[in-house]
Amino acid sequence: MSAHRPADHCSKAAPAAAVAGRRAPACPPEDRAQRTALTAYTAFRERHYEPYLRYAALRIGRGAAAEAAVVAAFTELAVSWTAILGGAGPAAAAWQILHDHIDRALGCGPTAVPAAQVVQTLQHDALVLHEQMQLSPERIAEVLGLRPGDLPSLPARAPQE
């Protein structure tokens, strides 16, 4: 005998209720919240996986190691996604998690970093995303989890030949 999860019950009850002409039972709020969080995580992952992988490859230099670092970062994000969503800046938290996994892949453990160094690191990251990955300032702000107005000034890119 298989047990149904509450989300299974809600999704299966709706068509049956419609056929019977009844209103489908409402899903408990925690099920809706869980589905919303999963949808948000999936959208975030789809939007950020590629630039994270390109950035990791630039830092690590090996395709398989870069992919392993990004997969590990997204696994950590998935496990703590609900808590991260409740924080002030989910994209900024995700970027920091990615950084930690890249540092581990390079043989450096994550360390407590002074605020001034965090700003320098973000400036460096913004330059890498701008100059080497050719991302727009808006996309850079999104990937780093910054408000566009907080993005460090970027040099103008040379016209493409």
Backbone as CSV, one residue per row, in Angstrom:
resi,resn,N_x,N_y,N_z,CA_x,CA_y,CA_z,C_x,C_y,C_z
1,MET,0.850,-1.176,0.000,0.000,0.000,0.000,0.896,1.240,0.000
2,SER,0.637,2.157,-0.894,1.486,3.344,-0.959,0.806,4.506,-0.251
3,ALA,1.631,5.269,0.414,1.110,6.436,1.114,1.165,7.629,0.177
4,HIS,0.132,8.451,0.223,0.114,9.665,-0.591,0.640,10.821,0.224
5,ARG,1.467,11.628,-0.417,1.893,12.862,0.219,0.750,13.852,0.087
6,PRO,0.682,14.851,0.981,-0.390,15.836,0.879,-0.446,16.514,-0.482
7,ALA,0.703,16.813,-1.071,0.704,17.470,-2.375,0.102,16.555,-3.430
8,ASP,0.360,15.229,-3.334,-0.233,14.281,-4.265,-1.746,14.296,-4.131
9,HIS,-2.223,14.334,-2.905,-3.654,14.326,-2.651,-4.291,15.552,-3.278
10,CYS,-3.692,16.704,-3.114,-4.259,17.936,-3.643,-4.300,17.913,-5.154
11,SER,-3.221,17.483,-5.784,-3.176,17.517,-7.237,-4.100,16.469,-7.849
12,LYS,-4.288,15.341,-7.188,-5.157,14.291,-7.717,-6.613,14.555,-7.383
13,ALA,-6.870,15.276,-6.303,-8.243,15.526,-5.890,-8.918,16.532,-6.805
14,ALA,-8.190,17.462,-7.361,-8.778,18.512,-8.176,-9.503,17.951,-9.400
15,PRO,-8.894,17.058,-10.221,-9.617,16.530,-11.379,-10.838,15.704,-10.962
16,ALA,-10.718,14.918,-9.910,-11.843,14.097,-9.458,-12.998,14.981,-9.004
17,ALA,-12.702,16.051,-8.304,-13.740,16.951,-7.837,-14.402,17.657,-9.015
18,ALA,-13.601,18.009,-10.019,-14.155,18.684,-11.187,-15.123,17.776,-11.927
19,VAL,-14.768,16.504,-12.056,-15.637,15.542,-12.734,-16.935,15.373,-11.960
20,ALA,-16.841,15.354,-10.657,-18.018,15.155,-9.824,-18.811,16.445,-9.654
21,GLY,-18.322,17.562,-10.192,-19.020,18.820,-10.078,-18.837,19.490,-8.719
22,ARG,-17.892,19.022,-7.963,-17.626,19.603,-6.646,-16.389,20.478,-6.741
23,ARG,-16.263,21.284,-5.734,-15.065,22.121,-5.627,-13.941,21.274,-5.043
24,ALA,-12.735,21.397,-5.614,-11.585,20.626,-5.136,-11.209,21.103,-3.738
25,PRO,-10.759,20.177,-2.887,-10.321,20.596,-1.553,-9.097,21.501,-1.669
26,ALA,-9.064,22.491,-0.816,-7.929,23.415,-0.828,-6.696,22.713,-0.255
27,CYS,-5.563,22.972,-0.861,-4.317,22.418,-0.345,-3.919,23.210,0.886
28,PRO,-3.339,22.532,1.858,-2.869,23.261,3.041,-1.841,24.311,2.637
29,PRO,-1.810,25.428,3.382,-0.865,26.505,3.032,0.581,26.037,2.965
30,GLU,0.987,25.085,3.823,2.381,24.640,3.781,2.700,23.915,2.476
31,ASP,1.699,23.228,1.888,1.926,22.584,0.595,2.117,23.627,-0.498
32,ARG,1.290,24.670,-0.454,1.430,25.743,-1.434,2.775,26.429,-1.276
33,ALA,3.164,26.691,-0.040,4.453,27.337,0.218,5.598,26.470,-0.284
34,GLN,5.485,25.170,-0.069,6.527,24.242,-0.524,6.604,24.226,-2.055
35,ARG,5.453,24.206,-2.712,5.446,24.226,-4.180,5.991,25.552,-4.709
36,THR,5.637,26.648,-4.046,6.129,27.960,-4.460,7.649,28.024,-4.309
37,ALA,8.164,27.522,-3.191,9.615,27.515,-2.971,10.305,26.652,-4.020
38,LEU,9.738,25.496,-4.332,10.324,24.620,-5.346,10.326,25.303,-6.709
39,THR,9.242,25.969,-7.041,9.162,26.690,-8.308,10.201,27.805,-8.356
40,ALA,10.347,28.534,-7.251,11.331,29.615,-7.194,12.745,29.065,-7.326
41,TYR,13.028,27.944,-6.659,14.357,27.333,-6.756,14.628,26.896,-8.197
42,THR,13.662,26.242,-8.805,13.831,25.756,-10.179,14.101,26.920,-11.129
43,ALA,13.343,27.997,-10.995,13.552,29.168,-11.845,14.924,29.790,-11.586
44,PHE,15.301,29.884,-10.315,16.612,30.451,-9.975,17.720,29.600,-10.590
45,ARG,17.605,28.300,-10.446,18.630,27.393,-10.970,18.739,27.515,-12.492
46,GLU,17.603,27.547,-13.161,17.628,27.671,-14.618,18.262,28.988,-15.059
47,ARG,18.006,30.037,-14.326,18.514,31.355,-14.697,19.990,31.539,-14.354
48,HIS,20.477,30.853,-13.297,21.836,31.107,-12.814,22.839,29.985,-13.092
49,TYR,22.405,28.813,-13.469,23.330,27.688,-13.634,24.430,28.001,-14.653
50,GLU,24.048,28.480,-15.802,25.027,28.710,-16.877,26.067,29.759,-16.492
51,PRO,25.680,30.951,-16.003,26.744,31.891,-15.623,27.577,31.398,-14.441
52,TYR,26.977,30.647,-13.514,27.748,30.073,-12.414,28.788,29.096,-12.955
53,LEU,28.387,28.269,-13.903,29.304,27.279,-14.470,30.428,27.963,-15.245
54,ARG,30.099,28.975,-16.018,31.134,29.704,-16.762,32.105,30.388,-15.810
55,TYR,31.585,30.992,-14.749,32.434,31.657,-13.768,33.334,30.640,-13.067
56,ALA,32.753,29.516,-12.666,33.536,28.466,-11.990,34.640,27.958,-12.911
57,ALA,34.342,27.779,-14.181,35.356,27.306,-15.135,36.489,28.332,-15.280
58,LEU,36.147,29.614,-15.256,37.193,30.641,-15.322,38.081,30.602,-14.086
59,ARG,37.485,30.389,-12.919,38.263,30.377,-11.675,39.037,29.086,-11.491
60,ILE,38.392,27.951,-11.779,39.005,26.649,-11.498,39.847,26.176,-12.677
61,GLY,39.350,26.416,-13.881,40.104,26.066,-15.062,39.877,24.657,-15.587
62,ARG,39.165,23.821,-14.873,38.892,22.458,-15.330,37.390,22.263,-15.398
63,GLY,36.908,21.792,-16.531,35.474,21.640,-16.727,34.775,20.762,-15.713
64,ALA,35.307,19.576,-15.459,34.656,18.639,-14.534,34.678,19.173,-13.107
65,ALA,35.785,19.763,-12.703,35.879,20.312,-11.349,34.953,21.513,-11.194
66,ALA,34.864,22.330,-12.225,33.961,23.483,-12.183,32.522,23.019,-12.079
67,GLU,32.157,22.039,-12.873,30.785,21.524,-12.820,30.488,20.897,-11.467
68,ALA,31.442,20.173,-10.898,31.238,19.569,-9.579,31.020,20.644,-8.519
69,ALA,31.758,21.742,-8.601,31.590,22.834,-7.639,30.213,23.477,-7.774
70,VAL,29.759,23.669,-8.996,28.449,24.288,-9.229,27.334,23.346,-8.788
71,VAL,27.454,22.077,-9.096,26.444,21.103,-8.658,26.388,21.060,-7.135
72,ALA,27.544,21.065,-6.480,27.579,21.061,-5.015,26.931,22.333,-4.457
73,ALA,27.190,23.467,-5.094,26.583,24.722,-4.640,25.068,24.668,-4.776
74,PHE,24.569,24.176,-5.903,23.116,24.099,-6.082,22.485,23.046,-5.178
75,THR,23.222,22.006,-4.860,22.711,21.019,-3.903,22.568,21.666,-2.532
76,GLU,23.577,22.409,-2.116,23.490,23.121,-0.835,22.338,24.123,-0.851
77,LEU,22.179,24.819,-1.964,21.071,25.759,-2.087,19.727,25.050,-1.969
78,ALA,19.587,23.916,-2.628,18.317,23.187,-2.591,17.956,22.784,-1.170
79,VAL,18.948,22.328,-0.429,18.711,21.868,0.938,18.250,23.016,1.832
80,SER,18.806,24.200,1.625,18.493,25.321,2.510,17.683,26.420,1.813
81,TRP,17.065,26.100,0.687,16.401,27.106,-0.128,15.323,27.879,0.626
82,THR,14.494,27.213,1.396,13.422,27.905,2.105,13.995,28.945,3.056
83,ALA,15.039,28.588,3.782,15.675,29.544,4.693,16.326,30.678,3.906
84,ILE,16.947,30.362,2.776,17.599,31.384,1.957,16.559,32.348,1.400
85,LEU,15.420,31.820,0.983,14.347,32.684,0.480,13.858,33.652,1.549
86,GLY,13.905,33.226,2.802,13.464,34.083,3.899,14.473,35.161,4.259
87,GLY,15.652,35.094,3.681,16.700,36.072,3.981,16.557,37.324,3.135
88,ALA,17.445,38.260,3.386,17.390,39.554,2.707,17.767,39.470,1.233
89,GLY,18.692,38.589,0.868,19.161,38.542,-0.516,19.485,37.130,-0.959
90,PRO,18.496,36.392,-1.455,18.765,35.009,-1.874,19.860,34.876,-2.928
91,ALA,19.883,35.763,-3.913,20.908,35.654,-4.966,22.300,35.937,-4.411
92,ALA,22.406,36.877,-3.479,23.701,37.170,-2.857,24.162,35.995,-2.010
93,ALA,23.237,35.360,-1.290,23.582,34.178,-0.490,24.029,33.042,-1.402
94,ALA,23.333,32.875,-2.517,23.688,31.821,-3.471,25.072,32.073,-4.062
95,TRP,25.387,33.334,-4.373,26.710,33.668,-4.919,27.797,33.333,-3.906
96,GLN,27.538,33.609,-2.637,28.520,33.302,-1.594,28.709,31.790,-1.464
97,ILE,27.629,31.037,-1.554,27.721,29.570,-1.503,28.544,29.066,-2.687
98,LEU,28.294,29.617,-3.871,29.086,29.234,-5.046,30.560,29.529,-4.795
99,HIS,30.853,30.725,-4.285,32.242,31.099,-3.988,32.887,30.096,-3.036
100,ASP,32.158,29.707,-1.999,32.696,28.750,-1.029,33.049,27.423,-1.698
101,HIS,32.196,26.956,-2.593,32.458,25.681,-3.270,33.611,25.801,-4.268
102,ILE,33.719,26.938,-4.918,34.855,27.148,-5.825,36.148,27.201,-5.018
103,ASP,36.124,27.913,-3.887,37.317,27.982,-3.030,37.738,26.585,-2.574
104,ARG,36.775,25.762,-2.176,37.099,24.382,-1.762,37.720,23.608,-2.915
105,ALA,37.180,23.784,-4.121,37.724,23.075,-5.289,39.156,23.515,-5.581
106,LEU,39.479,24.741,-5.216,40.833,25.265,-5.410,41.747,24.943,-4.236
107,GLY,41.204,24.247,-3.237,42.004,23.853,-2.087,42.019,24.867,-0.965
108,CYS,41.179,25.869,-1.052,41.077,26.881,0.012,39.744,26.666,0.722
109,GLY,39.767,26.652,2.018,38.519,26.556,2.750,37.867,27.912,2.857
110,PRO,36.546,27.948,2.985,35.892,29.243,3.191,36.359,29.849,4.511
111,THR,36.600,31.130,4.501,37.067,31.815,5.695,36.207,33.039,5.944
112,ALA,36.242,33.517,7.170,35.564,34.771,7.482,36.338,35.885,6.796
113,VAL,35.630,36.687,6.037,36.273,37.723,5.246,35.818,39.083,5.765
114,PRO,36.765,39.999,5.988,36.387,41.354,6.409,35.510,42.022,5.353
115,ALA,34.636,42.910,5.792,33.693,43.578,4.889,34.397,44.259,3.723
116,ALA,35.535,44.901,3.971,36.260,45.585,2.890,36.701,44.589,1.819
117,GLN,37.086,43.392,2.236,37.516,42.388,1.260,36.318,41.830,0.485
118,VAL,35.158,41.756,1.124,33.949,41.310,0.429,33.659,42.271,-0.720
119,VAL,33.779,43.557,-0.463,33.537,44.556,-1.500,34.556,44.394,-2.629
120,GLN,35.833,44.189,-2.291,36.862,43.984,-3.316,36.569,42.730,-4.140
121,THR,36.137,41.670,-3.474,35.822,40.424,-4.173,34.655,40.636,-5.128
122,LEU,33.623,41.328,-4.675,32.480,41.606,-5.555,32.899,42.474,-6.742
123,GLN,33.781,43.438,-6.514,34.276,44.263,-7.617,35.032,43.408,-8.625
124,HIS,35.876,42.529,-8.118,36.622,41.629,-9.011,35.662,40.723,-9.776
125,ASP,34.694,40.144,-9.060,33.716,39.266,-9.713,32.948,40.013,-10.793
126,ALA,32.544,41.247,-10.489,31.802,42.044,-11.471,32.649,42.273,-12.719
127,LEU,33.940,42.543,-12.530,34.825,42.730,-13.680,34.959,41.454,-14.507
128,VAL,35.075,40.316,-13.841,35.179,39.037,-14.560,33.903,38.797,-15.365
129,LEU,32.759,38.994,-14.729,31.482,38.771,-15.414,31.302,39.744,-16.579
130,HIS,31.824,40.944,-16.428,31.692,41.970,-17.462,32.679,41.760,-18.601
131,GLU,33.958,41.622,-18.250,34.995,41.584,-19.280,35.178,40.213,-19.908
132,GLN,35.154,39.168,-19.112,35.431,37.842,-19.657,34.174,37.095,-20.087
133,MET,33.060,37.372,-19.413,31.831,36.669,-19.760,30.870,37.529,-20.575
134,GLN,31.211,38.811,-20.719,30.434,39.741,-21.552,28.983,39.915,-21.093
135,LEU,28.743,39.862,-19.780,27.389,40.060,-19.264,27.102,41.549,-19.133
136,SER,25.850,41.900,-19.288,25.435,43.295,-19.127,25.471,43.667,-17.647
137,PRO,25.568,44.957,-17.341,25.550,45.364,-15.932,24.301,44.875,-15.190
138,GLU,23.159,44.880,-15.843,21.928,44.408,-15.203,22.023,42.925,-14.855
139,ARG,22.551,42.138,-15.781,22.690,40.697,-15.556,23.744,40.432,-14.479
140,ILE,24.808,41.212,-14.472,25.848,41.062,-13.448,25.248,41.300,-12.070
141,ALA,24.474,42.360,-11.933,23.832,42.654,-10.649,22.930,41.497,-10.236
142,GLU,22.180,40.955,-11.182,21.291,39.824,-10.880,22.089,38.608,-10.417
143,VAL,23.150,38.267,-11.124,23.954,37.085,-10.802,24.642,37.243,-9.444
144,LEU,25.150,38.439,-9.162,25.840,38.673,-7.897,24.878,38.894,-6.731
145,GLY,23.610,39.127,-7.044,22.634,39.384,-5.987,22.719,40.795,-5.447
146,LEU,23.058,41.736,-6.320,23.157,43.142,-5.928,22.031,43.943,-6.571
147,ARG,21.673,45.049,-5.945,20.784,45.998,-6.617,21.631,46.662,-7.693
148,PRO,21.066,46.956,-8.849,21.867,47.572,-9.923,22.617,48.825,-9.467
149,GLY,22.025,49.613,-8.581,22.700,50.816,-8.095,23.898,50.523,-7.209
150,ASP,23.970,49.299,-6.656,25.096,48.917,-5.799,26.232,48.261,-6.566
151,LEU,26.030,48.051,-7.850,27.063,47.422,-8.675,28.240,48.377,-8.820
152,PRO,29.463,47.869,-8.606,30.628,48.738,-8.798,30.663,49.243,-10.237
153,SER,31.258,50.404,-10.432,31.338,50.939,-11.795,32.223,50.012,-12.630
154,LEU,31.788,49.831,-13.845,32.489,48.927,-14.766,33.058,49.740,-15.918
155,PRO,34.247,49.374,-16.384,34.791,50.098,-17.542,33.974,49.776,-18.792
156,ALA,33.985,50.703,-19.711,33.295,50.457,-20.975,34.032,49.358,-21.716
157,ARG,33.267,48.453,-22.313,33.898,47.380,-23.086,34.313,47.934,-24.447
158,ALA,35.418,47.406,-24.921,35.874,47.781,-26.258,34.881,47.228,-27.271
159,PRO,34.636,47.973,-28.346,33.711,47.454,-29.372,34.232,46.129,-29.928
160,GLN,33.317,45.232,-30.212,33.676,43.933,-30.789,34.170,44.125,-32.203
161,GLU,35.244,43.431,-32.554,35.802,43.556,-33.911,35.151,42.594,-34.834
